[in-house]
Protein backbone atom coordinates (compact mmCIF):
# COMPACT_ATOMS: atom_id res chain seq x y z
CA UNK A 1 0.00 0.00 0.00
CA UNK A 2 1.44 3.39 -0.94
CA UNK A 3 1.48 6.58 1.13
CA UNK A 4 -1.64 8.04 -0.52
CA UNK A 5 -3.63 4.91 0.24
CA UNK A 6 -2.48 5.01 3.87
CA UNK A 7 -3.65 8.63 4.13
CA UNK A 8 -7.00 7.58 2.64
CA UNK A 9 -7.19 4.77 5.20
CA UNK A 10 -6.52 7.19 8.09
CA UNK A 11 -9.20 9.57 6.84
CA UNK A 12 -11.76 6.79 6.40
CA UNK A 13 -10.91 5.28 9.79
CA UNK A 14 -11.58 8.67 11.38
CA UNK A 15 -14.82 9.11 9.42
CA UNK A 16 -13.72 12.42 7.89
CA UNK A 17 -14.45 13.90 4.50
CA UNK A 18 -11.48 15.10 2.46
CA UNK A 19 -12.47 18.67 3.36
CA UNK A 20 -12.70 17.97 7.10
CA UNK A 21 -9.37 16.15 7.01
CA UNK A 22 -7.65 18.91 5.00
CA UNK A 23 -8.73 22.06 6.85
CA UNK A 24 -6.76 21.54 10.11
CA UNK A 25 -3.67 20.76 8.02
CA UNK A 26 -3.88 24.04 6.12
CA UNK A 27 -4.48 22.44 2.72
CA UNK A 28 -7.59 22.13 0.58
CA UNK A 29 -9.73 19.15 -0.33
CA UNK A 30 -8.29 18.82 -3.82
CA UNK A 31 -4.76 18.58 -2.42
CA UNK A 32 -5.80 15.63 -0.25
CA UNK A 33 -7.66 14.08 -3.20
CA UNK A 34 -4.50 14.34 -5.30
CA UNK A 35 -2.42 12.66 -2.61
CA UNK A 36 -4.95 9.87 -2.07
CA UNK A 37 -5.14 9.17 -5.81
CA UNK A 38 -1.36 9.12 -6.15
CA UNK A 39 -1.25 12.16 -8.43
CA UNK A 40 0.53 14.21 -5.74
CA UNK A 41 3.12 13.46 -3.08
CA UNK A 42 2.71 14.99 0.36
CA UNK A 43 5.56 17.19 1.57
CA UNK A 44 7.61 16.10 4.57
CA UNK A 45 6.00 18.98 6.47
CA UNK A 46 2.48 17.76 5.65
CA UNK A 47 3.38 14.23 6.74
CA UNK A 48 4.58 15.62 10.08
CA UNK A 49 1.36 17.65 10.46
CA UNK A 50 -0.80 14.60 9.75
CA UNK A 51 1.11 12.60 12.33
CA UNK A 52 0.97 15.37 14.91
CA UNK A 53 -2.64 16.46 14.41
CA UNK A 54 -4.19 13.03 13.94
CA UNK A 55 -1.83 11.09 16.28
CA UNK A 56 -0.59 8.88 13.46
CA UNK A 57 2.54 6.75 13.77
CA UNK A 58 4.98 8.33 11.30
CA UNK A 59 6.74 5.03 10.65
CA UNK A 60 3.40 3.48 9.69
CA UNK A 61 2.46 6.42 7.49
CA UNK A 62 5.75 6.49 5.62
CA UNK A 63 6.51 2.75 5.42
CA UNK A 64 3.44 0.81 6.55
CA UNK A 65 5.30 -0.56 9.58
CA UNK A 66 3.84 -0.74 13.09
CA UNK A 67 0.46 0.48 14.29
CA UNK A 68 -1.51 3.15 12.45
CA UNK A 69 -1.97 5.37 15.49
CA UNK A 70 0.37 6.31 18.30
CA UNK A 71 -0.52 4.62 21.58
CA UNK A 72 -1.81 6.88 24.38
CA UNK A 73 1.15 5.75 26.48
CA UNK A 74 3.50 7.50 24.08
CA UNK A 75 1.68 10.80 24.57
CA UNK A 76 1.74 10.35 28.32
CA UNK A 77 5.50 9.76 28.15
CA UNK A 78 5.94 13.04 26.27
CA UNK A 79 3.77 14.92 28.78
CA UNK A 80 5.55 13.27 31.70
CA UNK A 81 8.91 14.39 30.34
CA UNK A 82 7.55 17.91 29.82
CA UNK A 83 5.49 18.44 33.01
CA UNK A 84 6.76 15.79 35.44
CA UNK A 85 5.38 12.50 36.69
CA UNK A 86 3.30 13.91 39.53
CA UNK A 87 1.58 16.52 37.35
CA UNK A 88 0.51 13.85 34.85
CA UNK A 89 -0.68 11.51 37.63
CA UNK A 90 -2.67 14.32 39.25
CA UNK A 91 -4.22 15.31 35.92
CA UNK A 92 -5.21 11.71 35.12
CA UNK A 93 -6.69 11.23 38.59
CA UNK A 94 -8.68 14.48 38.29
CA UNK A 95 -10.02 13.50 34.89
CA UNK A 96 -11.01 10.01 36.01
CA UNK A 97 -12.69 11.39 39.13
CA UNK A 98 -14.48 14.09 37.14
CA UNK A 99 -12.63 16.83 39.01
CA UNK A 100 -10.65 18.16 36.07
CA UNK A 101 -11.40 21.66 34.91
CA UNK A 102 -12.75 22.06 31.42
CA UNK A 103 -9.60 22.94 29.41
CA UNK A 104 -11.64 25.19 27.11
CA UNK A 105 -12.95 27.12 30.10
CA UNK A 106 -9.45 27.43 31.59
CA UNK A 107 -8.02 28.63 28.27
CA UNK A 108 -10.95 31.02 27.85
CA UNK A 109 -10.26 32.54 31.26
CA UNK A 110 -6.55 32.87 30.50
CA UNK A 111 -7.25 34.43 27.11
CA UNK A 112 -9.74 36.89 28.61
CA UNK A 113 -7.21 37.88 31.23
CA UNK A 114 -4.68 38.51 28.47
CA UNK A 115 -7.18 40.71 26.63
CA UNK A 116 -7.20 43.28 29.43
CA UNK A 117 -6.10 46.44 27.75
CA UNK A 118 -7.31 45.28 24.34
CA UNK A 119 -9.72 47.97 23.12
CA UNK A 120 -9.73 49.41 26.61
CA UNK A 121 -10.84 46.32 28.53
CA UNK A 122 -11.86 42.70 28.36
CA UNK A 123 -13.44 41.13 25.34
CA UNK A 124 -17.16 41.55 25.56
CA UNK A 125 -19.94 39.01 25.30
CA UNK A 126 -20.03 39.46 21.52
CA UNK A 127 -16.38 38.49 21.12
CA UNK A 128 -16.76 34.71 21.44
CA UNK A 129 -15.17 34.11 18.05
CA UNK A 130 -12.19 36.28 18.96
CA UNK A 131 -11.82 34.42 22.24
CA UNK A 132 -12.00 31.07 20.44
CA UNK A 133 -9.23 32.06 18.02
CA UNK A 134 -7.03 33.41 20.81
CA UNK A 135 -7.64 30.28 22.89
CA UNK A 136 -6.57 27.99 20.06
CA UNK A 137 -3.40 29.98 19.42
CA UNK A 138 -2.63 30.11 23.13
CA UNK A 139 -3.13 26.34 23.52
CA UNK A 140 -0.79 25.69 20.62
CA UNK A 141 1.82 28.02 22.07
CA UNK A 142 1.49 26.66 25.61
CA UNK A 143 1.92 23.09 24.33
CA UNK A 144 5.61 23.85 23.89
CA UNK A 145 5.66 21.75 20.70
CA UNK A 146 7.94 23.61 18.30
CA UNK A 147 6.42 21.86 15.27
CA UNK A 148 2.93 23.03 16.24
CA UNK A 149 4.22 26.53 16.90
CA UNK A 150 5.89 26.62 13.48
CA UNK A 151 2.76 25.31 11.80
CA UNK A 152 0.62 27.96 13.55
CA UNK A 153 3.06 30.68 12.56
CA UNK A 154 3.01 29.62 8.90
CA UNK A 155 -0.79 29.43 8.91
CA UNK A 156 -1.03 32.84 10.55
CA UNK A 157 1.24 34.40 7.91
CA UNK A 158 -0.81 32.78 5.13
CA UNK A 159 -4.11 33.90 6.63
CA UNK A 160 -3.04 37.43 7.53
CA UNK A 161 -0.66 38.97 4.98
CA UNK A 162 1.15 42.12 6.07
CA UNK A 163 -1.01 44.39 3.87
CA UNK A 164 -4.16 43.08 5.58
CA UNK A 165 -2.67 43.73 9.02
CA UNK A 166 -1.63 47.25 8.00
CA UNK A 167 -5.12 47.94 6.65
CA UNK A 168 -6.65 46.85 9.97
CA UNK A 169 -4.21 49.09 11.89
CA UNK A 170 -5.25 52.08 9.80
CA UNK A 171 -8.92 51.43 10.50
CA UNK A 172 -8.28 51.45 14.26
CA UNK A 173 -6.72 54.93 14.14
N, C-alpha and C positions, 0 to 999 in steps of 0.2 A: 504494500500500500504506500503510495507516495504522500508527500507532505500535504498537498491540497486535499486529498481524501481524508487524512487525519484531522485536518481543520474542519472539514465537513462533518466528520464523526463527532467531534467535540460540540459543534454547534447543534447538531441533531440531539445529542445526548442531553444537552442543556435545554432543549425545547425552544431555541431562539430562531427567529427569522434572520436572514442575512443582514437586514437593516439593524435589528436589535443587537446583533453580535458586533456589527461594524462601528456603531456610534461611540461606545466607550473607548474604542481603540483609535479614534480620530481618523477613520477612513470611511469611505462610502460603501453602499451595498454592492455596487458594480465591481469595486476592487476585490471584495471578498468573493464574489461570484467568479471573477477571473482566476483567483487563486484556487478555488475549489475545483474549477474545470481544468486546471493545469495550464491555462493560457498565461498566467502571471506567476511569478515567484515572490513570496513574501520577503521583505527585507529582514535583516538580522534584528533590527530594532522592533519591527512588528512581531516577530516571533517572541522576543522578550516580553513585549506588552501582553500578548495572548497568554503567555505563561504566568505572568504576574497578575493580570486582572482576573483570569479565569482559573487560577490555581492549577495550571497544567504542568505536568512533568516535562521539562524541556528535552530530556533525553528521549522520552517517548515521542514527543512532537517531531523532533528532528530525525530520529532513527527508528522509531517504532519499538523501542526497547523499554521494558519496565511497565509500570502502571500508567494509565492515562492521566490521572490526577495525583497531585501531591497529597500525601497523607497528612491529616490534621496534626499528627505528632511533629512533623517537620516544621509547621508554622509555630507550634508551641516552643520548639527548640530555638527558633529565631527570636521569638518574643522573650524567652527566658534569658537568652544571651544579651538582649537589649535592655530589659527592665529588671532582671533578677528573678531568681526562683520564687521568693516569697510573694512578690507582686503578682506573678502569674498564678500561683496557688490561691491567693486571696481573690483574684478576679474570677477564677473558675468556681471557687466556692460561692461567691456572691451570685454569680449567674445561675448556678444550680439551685441555690436556695431562693432565687427570685429577688435577691436584695440588690442586684446590680442596677446602677443608674442607667437610664436610657441614653446611649451614647449620642444620639441625635440631640437630645435635650441638653446634655452637657456641652456639646459643641456649640449649640445655639446660644447658650448662656455665655460661653467664652467669646463667641463672635460678637454678641451684643455688647459685651463689656469692651471689646476692642473698638467698637464703633463710636464710643463716647468721643465727642469732638468732631465726628463726621457730620457735616451739615448742622453743626451747633448742638448736637445731642445724640441720643440713641436712635437707632432705626425705629421707625414707627410701625404701627400695626399693619400698614399697607406695604411694608418692605419685606414680606416673607420670601419673595424670590431672591432678593439681594442677600438676605440672611442665608438662604440655602446655598447660594453660590459661594459665599464667604466660608460657610461651614465646610463645604467639600474641599476647597483649597486649603483651609486650615488643617483638616484631617490628613490630607496628603502630605502637607509640610511637617506636621507633628509625627507622622509615621517614621520619619528619619530615613526612609528608603530613597536613596539618591536616584535610582532609576525612575521611581514615581515622580520625584521632584522635577527631574529633567523632562519627563513626558509632559507634566503639567505646564512647565515653562514653555515648551515648544507649542503646546496647544493654545496657551494664552497668547503667544506671539502671533499665531495663525489667526486666532479669533479677533484679536484687537491690534490691528496694524497701527503704527505710530501716528499716521494721519488721522485715524479715527479718535485716538486718545487726545490728540491736539485739538481736534474739533470739539470734543466734549469739554476740554478745559476752557476753551473760548466761550462756550455757552454758559459756564458757571460764573464767568466774570460779569 
